[in-house]
């Protein structure tokens, strides 16, 4: 069977308010948050089973800096309030009737490789709902729903258990997958660095021009 192509929704907080726990000496938090988001978006658009990446954000600077990344569609977050409402707004904007498989992807995966995302989406294609746990096993980095399945998500602390309770099947994704390495702290950033950071994040941390 031909592998279906996915709509992937990525919620991104304005960089001035994002990553409050991510402190790296000599690097502005807002610049680091934006670099991480841009690297995540570029990897997602390069995945061969992704038809459309929808970015839900009110960060105008992110939209400007993302202009060179192809196949992005931006949806304003507006009054959505919270990750789940932002994702739902993105899903409703691009595929309100749920005709395509849809996935929500966290925007803080600076090491993400397109092939790792593709592996998970291929595995999710045969399931009504699916979830990928984060590296710690308590959170979620990807939630997926098949065609005709109502969208539902419950991101935030301890989200993995909630997603399983919603009927999501936990995908068997290797511990070392870049899809599992989201970043909220300096220690998590170091772990992501060991996997290989995206170009913008790596350049920023190296003190180079982006």
C-alpha positions in Angstrom: 0.0 0.0 0.0 1.1 3.5 -0.7 2.1 5.4 2.5 -0.3 8.2 3.2 1.0 11.8 3.4 0.4 13.7 6.6 -0.6 17.1 7.8 1.7 18.0 10.7 0.7 20.8 13.1 3.5 22.4 15.1 2.5 24.8 17.9 5.2 27.4 18.7 5.0 30.0 21.5 6.3 33.4 20.7 10.1 33.1 21.4 10.0 36.0 23.9 7.8 33.8 26.2 9.1 30.3 25.3 11.7 28.1 27.0 11.6 29.7 30.4 13.7 26.9 31.9 16.3 26.9 29.2 19.3 28.9 30.3 22.5 28.8 28.3 25.3 31.3 29.2 26.0 33.8 26.5 22.9 32.9 24.4 19.6 34.9 24.5 16.7 32.6 25.4 14.5 34.1 22.7 17.1 33.5 20.0 17.7 29.9 21.1 13.9 29.2 21.2 13.5 30.5 17.7 16.5 28.6 16.3 15.2 25.4 17.8 11.8 25.9 16.3 13.2 26.7 12.9 15.3 23.6 12.9 12.3 21.5 13.9 10.2 23.0 11.1 12.8 22.5 8.5 13.2 18.8 9.4 9.5 18.3 9.4 9.1 19.8 5.9 11.9 17.6 4.6 10.1 14.4 5.7 8.9 12.4 2.6 5.6 11.5 4.1 4.6 15.0 5.2 2.3 16.9 2.8 1.9 20.1 4.8 3.4 21.6 7.9 1.1 24.0 9.7 2.7 26.3 12.2 0.4 27.8 14.9 2.0 30.9 16.4 1.7 34.6 16.9 5.5 35.0 16.5 5.9 37.4 13.5 9.7 37.1 13.7 9.5 33.3 13.4 7.3 33.6 10.3 9.7 36.1 8.8 12.8 33.9 9.5 11.0 30.8 8.2 10.4 32.3 4.8 13.1 30.2 3.2 11.6 27.0 4.5 9.3 25.6 1.8 5.8 24.2 2.3 4.9 26.0 5.6 1.5 27.4 6.3 1.1 29.7 9.3 -2.1 30.0 11.4 -2.4 32.6 14.2 -2.8 31.3 17.7 -4.9 34.2 18.7 -7.0 33.4 21.7 -6.5 29.7 21.5 -4.7 29.5 24.8 -2.4 26.5 25.4 -0.8 23.8 23.3 -3.9 21.7 22.8 -6.1 24.6 21.7 -3.4 25.8 19.3 -3.0 22.4 17.8 -6.8 22.1 17.4 -6.8 25.5 15.6 -4.2 24.3 13.2 -6.0 21.1 12.5 -9.3 22.9 11.9 -7.7 25.4 9.6 -6.1 22.9 7.2 -8.3 19.8 7.4 -11.6 20.5 9.4 -13.3 17.3 8.2 -10.3 15.1 9.0 -9.9 13.6 5.6 -6.1 13.3 5.9 -4.0 11.7 8.6 -2.9 14.5 11.1 -0.2 14.7 13.6 0.8 17.3 16.2 4.6 17.7 16.6 6.3 19.7 19.4 8.4 22.6 18.1 11.4 22.0 20.4 13.2 19.1 18.7 16.5 20.7 17.5 18.0 17.4 16.6 15.1 16.1 14.6 15.9 14.1 11.5 13.3 13.8 8.7 13.8 10.0 8.6 13.0 9.6 12.3 9.7 11.5 11.8 8.9 9.5 8.8 9.5 6.2 10.6 7.0 7.2 13.3 4.4 8.4 10.8 4.6 5.2 8.8 4.1 3.2 12.0 1.1 5.4 12.9 -0.5 5.1 9.5 -2.2 1.8 10.5 -3.6 3.0 13.8 -6.5 5.2 14.7 -4.5 7.1 17.2 -0.8 7.0 18.2 1.7 8.7 20.4 5.5 9.0 20.7 6.8 9.4 24.2 9.6 11.8 25.0 13.1 10.5 26.1 12.0 10.5 29.7 8.9 8.5 28.9 6.5 10.8 30.7 5.8 13.4 28.0 4.8 13.2 24.4 6.5 14.6 21.3 4.1 13.4 18.6 0.4 12.6 18.6 -1.3 11.2 15.5 -4.8 10.6 14.3 -5.9 8.7 11.2 -8.4 9.9 8.6 -11.9 10.2 10.0 -10.8 10.1 13.6 -11.7 13.1 15.7 -8.7 15.1 16.8 -7.8 15.0 20.5 -4.6 15.8 22.4 -3.5 16.5 26.0 0.0 17.9 26.0 1.8 19.2 29.1 3.5 17.6 32.0 2.8 13.8 32.2 1.0 13.9 28.8 2.0 10.4 27.8 -0.3 8.7 30.2 -3.1 11.0 29.2 -2.6 10.3 25.5 -2.7 6.6 26.1 -6.0 7.1 28.1 -7.3 8.9 25.0 -6.8 5.7 23.0 -3.3 6.5 21.5 -1.1 3.5 20.9 2.5 4.1 22.0 4.7 3.6 19.0 7.8 1.5 19.4 10.4 4.2 18.6 14.0 3.7 19.7 15.3 5.5 22.7 17.9 7.2 20.5 15.5 8.6 18.0 15.8 12.3 17.5 12.0 12.4 17.6 12.0 11.7 21.3 14.6 14.4 22.3 12.6 17.5 23.0 14.4 20.3 24.9 13.2 22.4 27.9 16.4 22.5 29.9 20.2 22.9 29.4 20.7 19.2 30.3 18.2 18.2 27.6 19.9 20.5 25.2 23.2 18.7 25.9 21.5 15.4 25.2 20.2 16.8 21.9 23.6 18.0 21.0 25.0 14.5 21.3 22.5 13.4 18.6 23.5 16.3 16.3 21.8 19.7 16.4 20.1 21.4 13.5 22.1 24.1 11.7 20.6 27.2 13.3 20.8 25.8 16.8 24.3 24.6 16.3 25.4 27.9 14.8 23.9 29.9 17.6 25.5 27.8 20.3 28.9 28.1 18.5 28.6 31.9 18.4 28.4 31.9 14.6 26.1 34.1 12.5 22.9 32.3 11.6 
